[in-house]
Every structure is written in C-alpha cells, then in structure tokens.
C-alpha cells in the first residue's frame, strides 16, 4: 500500500475512473489522475464534488478510504474496504474470540505508548513533560487506574498553554484542527487494519455505540500526538479562530507523510501505522506479544 492523500475541496469536481486511475475533473484545470493502487485516502469537502459509484467501488477494491467532510471541513463519514487480506475470515474469527486478558494487555501497551508520545511532545514544545513519563511506566493491564485520563488532564492544559482548554469536538477553536487531523489519521488506521485482515468494528477498549470503527479508535491513540504537534504550530501561526484554509488543511494532511522512528528505522507515519496494524493482527492471532509503535 502507498499513502497518497487526495483532497477535493476548493471547486466543483467530477471524480471517476479512467485508465486504472482515479481522475478528478475540475472547471478550468487540467484533469488530475492518481493510480488507484497509490491512493490511501480521498477527502471530499466541496459540496459540489460528484463521484461515480464505479469510482467508489474501485477505491474500495484497491484498499483505499474515502473521507467525507461537511461545509466547514469537519469529518462527516468514512468509507472503508470490506476485503483486505487473503486470510481475513480466519483473522476476524480470532479477533472476535480474543480473550479479555489479552485485550487488556494490548490496551496497556497502547496507553503506555500514547502517554509516552504525549510526554515527548510536551518536552519538545514546553520543555517539561508534566510527569507523564512517570505515569506511562505506571500503566497496568487494562489501564485499571485510568492513567490515560490523568495524563490527559495534565497534557491538554500544558500543550496549548491554556488551563481552561477542553477537548470539545464542537468548539470553534483549535479543536477544529484536531478534528480534521484525527479524521484523516483515523481513515489511515482503519484502512491499515482492513489490509491486515482485522475488522475495525471489533474494538479492544472503545465500545462507543456511535462509533463504527472502535478498533481504529484504539490503535490510533499513540499517533494522536503527531496531529497535536501540527495543531500547536497552527495555533501559534494562525490563531484558534482561523478559517480552515487550504494551507491549514494541507498541514494537517501532511501528518501522514511525517517521518517517525519505529524500532530505529525511519518511516513515513502512514507506513508506521501499517506496521502497528500488522503487529496487532499478529498479537490477536498468537504470533506476537508486543505491539509496534513509533519510538517515543
């Protein structure tokens, strides 16, 4: 899989399949073609963007995802492929039958990785980690002590330098940056899970009845700080009430292309997500015990 992200947001468009590629036709512009095998996520934000059913089918068959946004460029829907691995049925069966102790151990690893990533970002932008590094080492199976929430209370206040900041998906401030970046990240995580033979609806910890992809919500946790880092820069350069311009969206879309270290190897973040999904599949099928996430 490759990791091309294509956004259609600034003008009306017709999107269809041509010569085994996805073609975007826009008034007054040369057509844009992206090979279907190269497309990771198609982001549709313009209200007059039209896409054929053949194009939707082709994207899904190639393993890509389609993210639909509203008029304010906030996420509204996500289309994912149903088939992504040659032993998908077997892996899904093992995933569904995973025992609770295994799920709790995997959740422990996810939260440890998330809190360590938050600690690293705080040290980078604020000079201190507010004790998150110590909290990460105290996370137990299933995060029984709810240290994720304790870390979050310290993290958000310090990250944006605002004691009153709250993570609120409806707030018209820097939360909009987070919403958009998380939606793109979630799409990449979900498609990587599908490609690894797992079903994103069968979560380890998240069981929100309003979330169709709780396993994606689980696995993306350690990657959220990469979006947060971009949001901090956008807040400093543009302010919390800035319009979701093409420049701002491009910065957030660029998260998938950020370079990260995983096991000492430099990878694009999108490729690291694929390795994380593959390691989760291996853990759920008894072939591995440790999940792979970017180095803190």
Secondary structure, DSSP 8 states (H G I E B T S, - for coil): ---EEEEE-SS-EEEEEETTEEEEE-TTS--EEEEGGGEEEEEE--TTEEE-HHHHHHHHHTT-EEEEE-TTS-EEEEE--S---TTHHHHHHHHHT--HHHHHHHHHHHHHHHHHHHHHHHHHHHS--TTHHHHHHT--GGGTT-HHHHHHHHHHHHHTT-TT----TT-SSTHHHHHHHHHHHHHHHHHHHHHTT--TTS-SS---TT-S-HHHHHHTGGGHHHHHHHHHHHHHHH-TT----HHHHHHHHGGGG-EEEETTEEEEHHHHHHHHHHHHHHHHTTS-SS------
